[in-house]
Structure formats: structure tokens, C-alpha cells
Amino acid sequence: MRITGISTHVVGTPWRNLTYVLVHTDEGLTGVGETRMLGHTDALVGYLKEAEANHIAGSDPFAVEDLVRRMKYGDYGRAGEIVMSGIAVVEMACWDIKGKALGVPVWQLLGGKVTDKVKAYANGWYTTERTPEAYHQAAKGVMARGYRALKIDPFGTGHLELDAEQTRYAVSLIEAVRDAIGPDAELMLEMHGRFSPATAVRLAKELAPFAPAWLEEPVPPENLKALAKVAEKVDLPVATGERIHDRIEFRELFESQAVDIIQPDLGHIGGILETRKLAATAETHYMLVAPHNVGGSVLTAASLQLAACTPNFKILEHFNDFADAEIKKVVKGAPQVDPDTGCFEVSHAPGLGVELDVDAAAEFPQQRARFDLWAEGWEKRAPK
């Protein structure tokens, strides 16, 4: 079997574009992969066009390791977010083809499943007025759908510092959310790399009474020593990793022991097998894995394949019941959270277990998507 080519389909919303890639073969099997780029979709599509000619066309889709190696190192330049995301969508699609050809789900090819259910947490749910009352009501809506966990960034446009008034307001939002969801649901506290170590530590202590499940990306991702300063001074689990785009770059993070939960994005770090390798290393450091998952249903399906066979998998992020819920229709077999358990059921269908509906995808053409975490009202995900 050989890859004959790829086709790229961009599904657009005002705040994000989702890039789907179909990998075609000479035996008629087609696989699908997905990633979500912020502000670099055209660059990704351009890279994939070059990579198709240079590396992808003519390759054996079963030889995943070889294809990834050539795409990553065969152009000599150091692979960053765009290249690693391009690798990821093709790699996912090759696993999809492999599973379909053999008639088994991808998790079966990666060691077999260790769980039948994967806990989900909701994100994108607080696209409402930024008030305690509105957040309380929205959080109750999340619980009503069966979720047992959710995540929130309550810090407005905070950057490096957060003054006393803004701090009190952020605390009031978290208090309202905790009141809505009760004491047992997990409440993930997102900081989006906003703060200095001192500010992050102060805010973590202010919010500790509301029992956050983790403190996510408290400082910008470029300086891991700053992250270590935070980890040394807070009693909460620390999570990070969505903006690290090569598993090799996680080495310093592992050595620092500054994090309890790693959050690689399968769509940015080279795909399923790259993340599986990373998860195995995390396991040797007694760290959990909770992938960043801000994409659509294909990326969710790929993340669930990883979850099924990963002993140290904690929980999976899910946007698509809240922000842009209508785009779920572009994927047949889209994973759904069971309202009775708050979990995804592990799929037993061959490959990734999903199919891209190209006609439905065409109803959501690429947009000039914009998402600026420093702009007022960013949480509504409705850029002007």
C-alpha cells in the first residue's frame, strides 16, 4: 500500500480554524487527521503542500516511524509548531488507515486498552457575561449535561500582575462556579501563561479554598525555571505542556519535576505515537497525562485512542459541546460524552472510528479566525 496524495479541508469559525487532512492510498483506504492552528492555518496548509511532494506521496502508511522521521528531519531546519502540526495530521491519518486495513482500533495497535471509559472535562462553556451570576448559571448547565469536571480562566486580561480589585473579582467568579458544581466536581484553574511567578503563587493561595484540581500554565511556557518557582510554593497540582511542540523539549520539564500533569496536544506534537512515547516517559516520572484538546471531533477521537492504552491518562478536555457545537456535524461518529458518567466510551471501531464529511465541512469555510487572550471579552470567543 502506498500514499497517493493528501487533501486538506479547513473548517472555519470566527475564533478558530480546524484543519483536516485526508490521506489517500492506492488501495482505496483513506485516513483522517486534524489540528487546530491559531493564526497560522495558511502556513500549515502551505507546508503540507510542500511536504506532500517531498515526503508523503509514495510513502507506506504503515511505516509511521519512517514517515515522521523524514518529515521532521528531512528538511534539516528545526521543526516547530507548524511542521510538528503538519506531521501530526498526517501521522493520525496513517494510524487511521492502518487500523482500518487490519480491522482494529488504533489503541489495539499501541498495546491494547487499559480502560473502557475516559473522563471528560468541559471547556468553552463560559462564553457569557463575565459575572458571578452568569458563570454560576453556565456552570450548572455543564453539570446538567453530565460532566463531572470543567475548566475556567477567571482572570480577564490579566498579564504579569493582577491588582486587588481584579483579584477579588476573579475569586468571586470561582466562588460562584464552585457553588454551582458542588464539592465533588473537578474545577481546573487555567492561567494561560499570564503571570509572573509571584503573582501566580499569590493567586493560587487566594483560590485554594475552592479546591482547584490543578493550576494550569501559571507562567509563560518559555522559562521552566520560573515554573519551578511556582511549583515549589503552591500545594496544588501544576499542569502545563500545550505549547511544547516536541517531546524532546519535555526533557527539561521532566528533570525539573516542576509539573504533576503534562498536557501535550496530539495535533501539535507530532501525533499519536509521539504522544504515546511522551506519556511513557511521564509515567517513569509519576506524572499524569491530560492532553490539550481544543480541536474538533477527529482530534478528540485521536486523543481517545491514546487514552485507551495509557495507564497514566487522567482526563480529556472537550470543547465541542459548548463553543462551536455545530461543527460536530462535519465528523461522522463524533465522540460524545455519556451524560450518565461524564465520560467518553472507548471506541472499538477500526482506525480512529470517525469519518470526515467533506460536504458538511464545506458549509464552514475558512475564516479570518482570531483569538486574543489579552483582549477584553476574549472568553466569549466572538471576535469582532
Secondary structure as a PSIPRED ss2 file (coil, helix, strand):
# PSIPRED VFORMAT (PSIPRED V4.0)

   1 M C   1.000  0.000  0.000
   2 R C   1.000  0.000  0.000
   3 I E   0.000  0.000  1.000
   4 T E   0.000  0.000  1.000
   5 G E   0.000  0.000  1.000
   6 I E   0.000  0.000  1.000
   7 S E   0.000  0.000  1.000
   8 T E   0.000  0.000  1.000
   9 H E   0.000  0.000  1.000
  10 V E   0.000  0.000  1.000
  11 V E   0.000  0.000  1.000
  12 G E   0.000  0.000  1.000
  13 T C   1.000  0.000  0.000
  14 P C   1.000  0.000  0.000
  15 W C   1.000  0.000  0.000
  16 R C   1.000  0.000  0.000
  17 N E   0.000  0.000  1.000
  18 L E   0.000  0.000  1.000
  19 T E   0.000  0.000  1.000
  20 Y E   0.000  0.000  1.000
  21 V E   0.000  0.000  1.000
  22 L E   0.000  0.000  1.000
  23 V E   0.000  0.000  1.000
  24 H E   0.000  0.000  1.000
  25 T E   0.000  0.000  1.000
  26 D C   1.000  0.000  0.000
  27 E C   1.000  0.000  0.000
  28 G C   1.000  0.000  0.000
  29 L C   1.000  0.000  0.000
  30 T E   0.000  0.000  1.000
  31 G E   0.000  0.000  1.000
  32 V E   0.000  0.000  1.000
  33 G E   0.000  0.000  1.000
  34 E E   0.000  0.000  1.000
  35 T E   0.000  0.000  1.000
  36 R E   0.000  0.000  1.000
  37 M E   0.000  0.000  1.000
  38 L C   1.000  0.000  0.000
  39 G C   1.000  0.000  0.000
  40 H C   1.000  0.000  0.000
  41 T H   0.000  1.000  0.000
  42 D H   0.000  1.000  0.000
  43 A H   0.000  1.000  0.000
  44 L H   0.000  1.000  0.000
  45 V H   0.000  1.000  0.000
  46 G H   0.000  1.000  0.000
  47 Y H   0.000  1.000  0.000
  48 L H   0.000  1.000  0.000
  49 K H   0.000  1.000  0.000
  50 E H   0.000  1.000  0.000
  51 A H   0.000  1.000  0.000
  52 E H   0.000  1.000  0.000
  53 A H   0.000  1.000  0.000
  54 N H   0.000  1.000  0.000
  55 H H   0.000  1.000  0.000
  56 I H   0.000  1.000  0.000
  57 A C   1.000  0.000  0.000
  58 G C   1.000  0.000  0.000
  59 S C   1.000  0.000  0.000
  60 D C   1.000  0.000  0.000
  61 P C   1.000  0.000  0.000
  62 F C   1.000  0.000  0.000
  63 A C   1.000  0.000  0.000
  64 V H   0.000  1.000  0.000
  65 E H   0.000  1.000  0.000
  66 D H   0.000  1.000  0.000
  67 L H   0.000  1.000  0.000
  68 V H   0.000  1.000  0.000
  69 R H   0.000  1.000  0.000
  70 R H   0.000  1.000  0.000
  71 M H   0.000  1.000  0.000
  72 K H   0.000  1.000  0.000
  73 Y H   0.000  1.000  0.000
  74 G C   1.000  0.000  0.000
  75 D C   1.000  0.000  0.000
  76 Y C   1.000  0.000  0.000
  77 G C   1.000  0.000  0.000
  78 R C   1.000  0.000  0.000
  79 A C   1.000  0.000  0.000
  80 G C   1.000  0.000  0.000
  81 E H   0.000  1.000  0.000
  82 I H   0.000  1.000  0.000
  83 V H   0.000  1.000  0.000
  84 M H   0.000  1.000  0.000
  85 S H   0.000  1.000  0.000
  86 G H   0.000  1.000  0.000
  87 I H   0.000  1.000  0.000
  88 A H   0.000  1.000  0.000
  89 V H   0.000  1.000  0.000
  90 V H   0.000  1.000  0.000
  91 E H   0.000  1.000  0.000
  92 M H   0.000  1.000  0.000
  93 A H   0.000  1.000  0.000
  94 C H   0.000  1.000  0.000
  95 W H   0.000  1.000  0.000
  96 D H   0.000  1.000  0.000
  97 I H   0.000  1.000  0.000
  98 K H   0.000  1.000  0.000
  99 G H   0.000  1.000  0.000
 100 K H   0.000  1.000  0.000
 101 A H   0.000  1.000  0.000
 102 L H   0.000  1.000  0.000
 103 G C   1.000  0.000  0.000
 104 V C   1.000  0.000  0.000
 105 P E   0.000  0.000  1.000
 106 V H   0.000  1.000  0.000
 107 W H   0.000  1.000  0.000
 108 Q H   0.000  1.000  0.000
 109 L H   0.000  1.000  0.000
 110 L C   1.000  0.000  0.000
 111 G C   1.000  0.000  0.000
 112 G C   1.000  0.000  0.000
 113 K C   1.000  0.000  0.000
 114 V C   1.000  0.000  0.000
 115 T C   1.000  0.000  0.000
 116 D C   1.000  0.000  0.000
 117 K E   0.000  0.000  1.000
 118 V E   0.000  0.000  1.000
 119 K E   0.000  0.000  1.000
 120 A E   0.000  0.000  1.000
 121 Y E   0.000  0.000  1.000
 122 A E   0.000  0.000  1.000
 123 N C   1.000  0.000  0.000
 124 G C   1.000  0.000  0.000
 125 W C   1.000  0.000  0.000
 126 Y C   1.000  0.000  0.000
 127 T C   1.000  0.000  0.000
 128 T C   1.000  0.000  0.000
 129 E C   1.000  0.000  0.000
 130 R C   1.000  0.000  0.000
 131 T C   1.000  0.000  0.000
 132 P H   0.000  1.000  0.000
 133 E H   0.000  1.000  0.000
 134 A H   0.000  1.000  0.000
 135 Y H   0.000  1.000  0.000
 136 H H   0.000  1.000  0.000
 137 Q H   0.000  1.000  0.000
 138 A H   0.000  1.000  0.000
 139 A H   0.000  1.000  0.000
 140 K H   0.000  1.000  0.000
 141 G H   0.000  1.000  0.000
 142 V H   0.000  1.000  0.000
 143 M H   0.000  1.000  0.000
 144 A H   0.000  1.000  0.000
 145 R C   1.000  0.000  0.000
 146 G C   1.000  0.000  0.000
 147 Y C   1.000  0.000  0.000
 148 R C   1.000  0.000  0.000
 149 A E   0.000  0.000  1.000
 150 L E   0.000  0.000  1.000
 151 K E   0.000  0.000  1.000
 152 I E   0.000  0.000  1.000
 153 D C   1.000  0.000  0.000
 154 P C   1.000  0.000  0.000
 155 F C   1.000  0.000  0.000
 156 G C   1.000  0.000  0.000
 157 T C   1.000  0.000  0.000
 158 G C   1.000  0.000  0.000
 159 H C   1.000  0.000  0.000
 160 L E   0.000  0.000  1.000
 161 E C   1.000  0.000  0.000
 162 L C   1.000  0.000  0.000
 163 D C   1.000  0.000  0.000
 164 A H   0.000  1.000  0.000
 165 E H   0.000  1.000  0.000
 166 Q H   0.000  1.000  0.000
 167 T H   0.000  1.000  0.000
 168 R H   0.000  1.000  0.000
 169 Y H   0.000  1.000  0.000
 170 A H   0.000  1.000  0.000
 171 V H   0.000  1.000  0.000
 172 S H   0.000  1.000  0.000
 173 L H   0.000  1.000  0.000
 174 I H   0.000  1.000  0.000
 175 E H   0.000  1.000  0.000
 176 A H   0.000  1.000  0.000
 177 V H   0.000  1.000  0.000
 178 R H   0.000  1.000  0.000
 179 D H   0.000  1.000  0.000
 180 A H   0.000  1.000  0.000
 181 I H   0.000  1.000  0.000
 182 G C   1.000  0.000  0.000
 183 P C   1.000  0.000  0.000
 184 D C   1.000  0.000  0.000
 185 A C   1.000  0.000  0.000
 186 E E   0.000  0.000  1.000
 187 L E   0.000  0.000  1.000
 188 M E   0.000  0.000  1.000
 189 L E   0.000  0.000  1.000
 190 E E   0.000  0.000  1.000
 191 M C   1.000  0.000  0.000
 192 H C   1.000  0.000  0.000
 193 G C   1.000  0.000  0.000
 194 R C   1.000  0.000  0.000
 195 F E   0.000  0.000  1.000
 196 S C   1.000  0.000  0.000
 197 P H   0.000  1.000  0.000
 198 A H   0.000  1.000  0.000
 199 T H   0.000  1.000  0.000
 200 A H   0.000  1.000  0.000
 201 V H   0.000  1.000  0.000
 202 R H   0.000  1.000  0.000
 203 L H   0.000  1.000  0.000
 204 A H   0.000  1.000  0.000
 205 K H   0.000  1.000  0.000
 206 E H   0.000  1.000  0.000
 207 L H   0.000  1.000  0.000
 208 A H   0.000  1.000  0.000
 209 P H   0.000  1.000  0.000
 210 F H   0.000  1.000  0.000
 211 A C   1.000  0.000  0.000
 212 P C   1.000  0.000  0.000
 213 A C   1.000  0.000  0.000
 214 W E   0.000  0.000  1.000
 215 L E   0.000  0.000  1.000
 216 E E   0.000  0.000  1.000
 217 E C   1.000  0.000  0.000
 218 P C   1.000  0.000  0.000
 219 V C   1.000  0.000  0.000
 220 P C   1.000  0.000  0.000
 221 P C   1.000  0.000  0.000
 222 E C   1.000  0.000  0.000
 223 N C   1.000  0.000  0.000
 224 L H   0.000  1.000  0.000
 225 K H   0.000  1.000  0.000
 226 A H   0.000  1.000  0.000
 227 L H   0.000  1.000  0.000
 228 A H   0.000  1.000  0.000
 229 K H   0.000  1.000  0.000
 230 V H   0.000  1.000  0.000
 231 A H   0.000  1.000  0.000
 232 E H   0.000  1.000  0.000
 233 K H   0.000  1.000  0.000
 234 V C   1.000  0.000  0.000
 235 D C   1.000  0.000  0.000
 236 L C   1.000  0.000  0.000
 237 P C   1.000  0.000  0.000
 238 V E   0.000  0.000  1.000
 239 A E   0.000  0.000  1.000
 240 T E   0.000  0.000  1.000
 241 G C   1.000  0.000  0.000
 242 E C   1.000  0.000  0.000
 243 R C   1.000  0.000  0.000
 244 I C   1.000  0.000  0.000
 245 H C   1.000  0.000  0.000
 246 D C   1.000  0.000  0.000
 247 R H   0.000  1.000  0.000
 248 I H   0.000  1.000  0.000
 249 E H   0.000  1.000  0.000
 250 F H   0.000  1.000  0.000
 251 R H   0.000  1.000  0.000
 252 E H   0.000  1.000  0.000
 253 L H   0.000  1.000  0.000
 254 F H   0.000  1.000  0.000
 255 E H   0.000  1.000  0.000
 256 S H   0.000  1.000  0.000
 257 Q C   1.000  0.000  0.000
 258 A C   1.000  0.000  0.000
 259 V C   1.000  0.000  0.000
 260 D C   1.000  0.000  0.000
 261 I E   0.000  0.000  1.000
 262 I E   0.000  0.000  1.000
 263 Q C   1.000  0.000  0.000
 264 P C   1.000  0.000  0.000
 265 D C   1.000  0.000  0.000
 266 L C   1.000  0.000  0.000
 267 G C   1.000  0.000  0.000
 268 H C   1.000  0.000  0.000
 269 I C   1.000  0.000  0.000
 270 G C   1.000  0.000  0.000
 271 G C   1.000  0.000  0.000
 272 I H   0.000  1.000  0.000
 273 L H   0.000  1.000  0.000
 274 E H   0.000  1.000  0.000
 275 T H   0.000  1.000  0.000
 276 R H   0.000  1.000  0.000
 277 K H   0.000  1.000  0.000
 278 L H   0.000  1.000  0.000
 279 A H   0.000  1.000  0.000
 280 A H   0.000  1.000  0.000
 281 T H   0.000  1.000  0.000
 282 A H   0.000  1.000  0.000
 283 E H   0.000  1.000  0.000
 284 T H   0.000  1.000  0.000
 285 H C   1.000  0.000  0.000
 286 Y C   1.000  0.000  0.000
 287 M C   1.000  0.000  0.000
 288 L E   0.000  0.000  1.000
 289 V E   0.000  0.000  1.000
 290 A C   1.000  0.000  0.000
 291 P C   1.000  0.000  0.000
 292 H C   1.000  0.000  0.000
 293 N C   1.000  0.000  0.000
 294 V C   1.000  0.000  0.000
 295 G C   1.000  0.000  0.000
 296 G C   1.000  0.000  0.000
 297 S H   0.000  1.000  0.000
 298 V H   0.000  1.000  0.000
 299 L H   0.000  1.000  0.000
 300 T H   0.000  1.000  0.000
 301 A H   0.000  1.000  0.000
 302 A H   0.000  1.000  0.000
 303 S H   0.000  1.000  0.000
 304 L H   0.000  1.000  0.000
 305 Q H   0.000  1.000  0.000
 306 L H   0.000  1.000  0.000
 307 A H   0.000  1.000  0.000
 308 A H   0.000  1.000  0.000
 309 C C   1.000  0.000  0.000
 310 T C   1.000  0.000  0.000
 311 P C   1.000  0.000  0.000
 312 N C   1.000  0.000  0.000
 313 F E   0.000  0.000  1.000
 314 K C   1.000  0.000  0.000
 315 I C   1.000  0.000  0.000
 316 L E   0.000  0.000  1.000
 317 E E   0.000  0.000  1.000
 318 H E   0.000  0.000  1.000
 319 F C   1.000  0.000  0.000
 320 N C   1.000  0.000  0.000
 321 D C   1.000  0.000  0.000
 322 F C   1.000  0.000  0.000
 323 A C   1.000  0.000  0.000
 324 D C   1.000  0.000  0.000
 325 A H   0.000  1.000  0.000
 326 E H   0.000  1.000  0.000
 327 I H   0.000  1.000  0.000
 328 K H   0.000  1.000  0.000
 329 K H   0.000  1.000  0.000
 330 V H   0.000  1.000  0.000
 331 V E   0.000  0.000  1.000
 332 K E   0.000  0.000  1.000
 333 G C   1.000  0.000  0.000
 334 A C   1.000  0.000  0.000
 335 P C   1.000  0.000  0.000
 336 Q C   1.000  0.000  0.000
 337 V E   0.000  0.000  1.000
 338 D E   0.000  0.000  1.000
 339 P C   1.000  0.000  0.000
 340 D C   1.000  0.000  0.000
 341 T C   1.000  0.000  0.000
 342 G C   1.000  0.000  0.000
 343 C E   0.000  0.000  1.000
 344 F E   0.000  0.000  1.000
 345 E E   0.000  0.000  1.000
 346 V C   1.000  0.000  0.000
 347 S C   1.000  0.000  0.000
 348 H C   1.000  0.000  0.000
 349 A C   1.000  0.000  0.000
 350 P C   1.000  0.000  0.000
 351 G E   0.000  0.000  1.000
 352 L C   1.000  0.000  0.000
 353 G C   1.000  0.000  0.000
 354 V C   1.000  0.000  0.000
 355 E E   0.000  0.000  1.000
 356 L E   0.000  0.000  1.000
 357 D C   1.000  0.000  0.000
 358 V H   0.000  1.000  0.000
 359 D H   0.000  1.000  0.000
 360 A H   0.000  1.000  0.000
 361 A H   0.000  1.000  0.000
 362 A C   1.000  0.000  0.000
 363 E C   1.000  0.000  0.000
 364 F C   1.000  0.000  0.000
 365 P C   1.000  0.000  0.000
 366 Q C   1.000  0.000  0.000
 367 Q C   1.000  0.000  0.000
 368 R C   1.000  0.000  0.000
 369 A C   1.000  0.000  0.000
 370 R C   1.000  0.000  0.000
 371 F C   1.000  0.000  0.000
 372 D C   1.000  0.000  0.000
 373 L C   1.000  0.000  0.000
 374 W C   1.000  0.000  0.000
 375 A C   1.000  0.000  0.000
 376 E C   1.000  0.000  0.000
 377 G C   1.000  0.000  0.000
 378 W H   0.000  1.000  0.000
 379 E H   0.000  1.000  0.000
 380 K H   0.000  1.000  0.000
 381 R C   1.000  0.000  0.000
 382 A C   1.000  0.000  0.000
 383 P C   1.000  0.000  0.000
 384 K C   1.000  0.000  0.000
